[in-house]
Amino acid sequence: MAAAAATKRSGDDVFLLYTGGTTGLPKGVMWRQDDMFCNLNATALFRYPEDLAWGEFAKHLPEGPPVHLPAAPLMHGAGSITSMSAFSQGGTVVLPPESDVLGGGDARCHRD
């Protein structure tokens, strides 16, 4: 098997999401910081103004931040990106204990 060609990277690359290979072979997809922010902001229940100055985010958080229980594993895009959306709004992500997803154990709560 031939070695993969080197990929040029941006200084803005922040998140490497591994796909499951639904449309082909599994692969890693790099998300840039700006793309991640735009995606999280566009899909959030609460949206930050695009011209918001750095350090002003806390003033715009909604009352009663979201509590999120991801249905997909965090290694999956659906689980990780929806959890990051909750964190970006000052919310909480609730995870079941390690391998006790369906066993009725106590859930653990992780705050950003």
GUKEPA-595761 format. One record per residue (C-alpha): residue number from 1; residue in one letter; y, x, z. Coordinates in nm, 4 decimals. Each point is the difference from the previous one (the first is absolute). Layout:
! GUKEPA-595761
PT  kolvo  zado        py        px        pz
PT    NUM     A         Y         X         Z
...
***
This chain:
! GUKEPA-595761
PT  kolvo  zado        py        px        pz
PT      1     M    0.0000    0.0000    0.0000
PT      2     A    0.3416    0.1353   -0.0960
PT      3     A    0.2585    0.0573    0.2727
PT      4     A    0.2778   -0.2577    0.0172
PT      5     A    0.3338    0.1126   -0.1399
PT      6     A    0.2697    0.0748    0.2574
PT      7     T    0.2487   -0.2821    0.0428
PT      8     K    0.3681    0.0710    0.0371
PT      9     R    0.1252   -0.1404    0.3310
PT     10     S    0.3349   -0.1327    0.1097
PT     11     G    0.1592    0.0886    0.3337
PT     12     D    0.0128   -0.3775    0.0519
PT     13     D   -0.3814   -0.0469    0.0041
PT     14     V   -0.0993   -0.1412    0.3392
PT     15     F   -0.3086   -0.2194   -0.0163
PT     16     L   -0.3338    0.0673   -0.1675
PT     17     L   -0.1958   -0.3235   -0.0410
PT     18     Y   -0.3655    0.0287   -0.0970
PT     19     T   -0.1193   -0.2790   -0.2259
PT     20     G   -0.3510   -0.1425    0.0114
PT     21     G   -0.0500    0.0316   -0.3736
PT     22     T    0.0163   -0.3711   -0.0803
PT     23     T    0.1266    0.0736   -0.3519
PT     24     G   -0.1847    0.3301   -0.0461
PT     25     L   -0.0772    0.3077    0.2060
PT     26     P    0.1510    0.0290    0.3511
PT     27     K    0.3183    0.2073    0.0024
PT     28     G    0.3035    0.0870    0.2051
PT     29     V    0.3355   -0.1585   -0.0854
PT     30     M    0.3155    0.1706    0.1274
PT     31     W    0.2879   -0.2201    0.1148
PT     32     R    0.3526    0.1388    0.0160
PT     33     Q    0.2116   -0.0792    0.3064
PT     34     D    0.2492   -0.2074   -0.1993
PT     35     D   -0.2796   -0.2003   -0.1671
PT     36     M   -0.1636   -0.0654    0.3366
PT     37     F    0.3297   -0.1172    0.1533
PT     38     C    0.0738   -0.2286   -0.2972
PT     39     N   -0.3518   -0.1472    0.0088
PT     40     L    0.0075   -0.0595    0.3762
PT     41     N    0.3481   -0.1492   -0.0170
PT     42     A   -0.0820   -0.2260   -0.2965
PT     43     T   -0.3145   -0.1435    0.1602
PT     44     A    0.1280   -0.0322    0.3579
PT     45     L    0.0842   -0.3285    0.1672
PT     46     F    0.3247    0.1677    0.1077
PT     47     R    0.1868    0.2171   -0.2538
PT     48     Y    0.2453    0.2772    0.0779
PT     49     P    0.3208    0.0100   -0.2066
PT     50     E   -0.0414    0.2658   -0.2715
PT     51     D    0.3334    0.1646    0.0857
PT     52     L   -0.0775    0.0251    0.3724
PT     53     A    0.1117    0.3293    0.1555
PT     54     W   -0.2633    0.2178    0.1676
PT     55     G   -0.0105   -0.0769    0.3708
PT     56     E    0.1059   -0.3638   -0.0472
PT     57     F   -0.3531   -0.1389   -0.0403
PT     58     A   -0.0502   -0.0959    0.3661
PT     59     K    0.3024   -0.2313   -0.0105
PT     60     H   -0.1658   -0.1997   -0.2791
PT     61     L   -0.3452   -0.0503    0.1524
PT     62     P   -0.1018   -0.3633    0.0315
PT     63     E   -0.0475   -0.1595    0.3392
PT     64     G   -0.3672   -0.0184    0.0840
PT     65     P   -0.1431    0.2769   -0.2207
PT     66     P   -0.3306   -0.0737   -0.1779
PT     67     V   -0.3460    0.0467    0.1465
PT     68     H   -0.2499    0.0953   -0.2707
PT     69     L   -0.3801   -0.0002    0.0015
PT     70     P   -0.1090    0.1686   -0.3253
PT     71     A   -0.3022   -0.1610   -0.1653
PT     72     A   -0.0656    0.3061   -0.2181
PT     73     P   -0.0751    0.3481    0.1408
PT     74     L    0.3023    0.2291    0.0400
PT     75     M   -0.1413    0.2363   -0.2632
PT     76     H    0.0407   -0.2851   -0.2529
PT     77     G    0.3397   -0.0617   -0.1583
PT     78     A    0.0073   -0.3603    0.1224
PT     79     G   -0.0633    0.1046    0.3602
PT     80     S    0.2275    0.3042    0.0085
PT     81     I    0.2982   -0.1374   -0.1917
PT     82     T    0.0087   -0.3330    0.1865
PT     83     S   -0.0236    0.1911    0.3292
PT     84     M    0.2851    0.2314   -0.1048
PT     85     S    0.2009   -0.3119   -0.0838
PT     86     A   -0.0475   -0.1306    0.3548
PT     87     F    0.0930    0.3407    0.1460
PT     88     S    0.3111    0.0209   -0.2226
PT     89     Q    0.1210   -0.3239    0.1581
PT     90     G   -0.0563    0.1250    0.3553
PT     91     G   -0.3255   -0.1923    0.0229
PT     92     T   -0.3420    0.0501    0.1484
PT     93     V   -0.3336    0.0631   -0.1728
PT     94     V   -0.3055   -0.1239    0.1900
PT     95     L   -0.3295    0.1749   -0.0732
PT     96     P   -0.3500   -0.0872    0.1202
PT     97     P   -0.1881    0.2677    0.1955
PT     98     E   -0.1655    0.2720   -0.2071
PT     99     S   -0.3223   -0.1408   -0.1397
PT    100     D    0.0175   -0.3352    0.1720
PT    101     V    0.1769   -0.1949   -0.2739
PT    102     L   -0.2102   -0.3137    0.0349
PT    103     G   -0.1524    0.0581    0.3429
PT    104     G    0.2590   -0.1732    0.2178
PT    105     G    0.1340    0.3087    0.1839
PT    106     D    0.3565    0.0373    0.1219
PT    107     A    0.2582    0.0732   -0.2714
PT    108     R    0.2290    0.3002    0.0387
PT    109     C    0.3693   -0.0252   -0.0712
PT    110     H    0.1925    0.2815   -0.1757
PT    111     R    0.3801    0.0016   -0.0097
PT    112     D    0.2154    0.2172   -0.2229
***
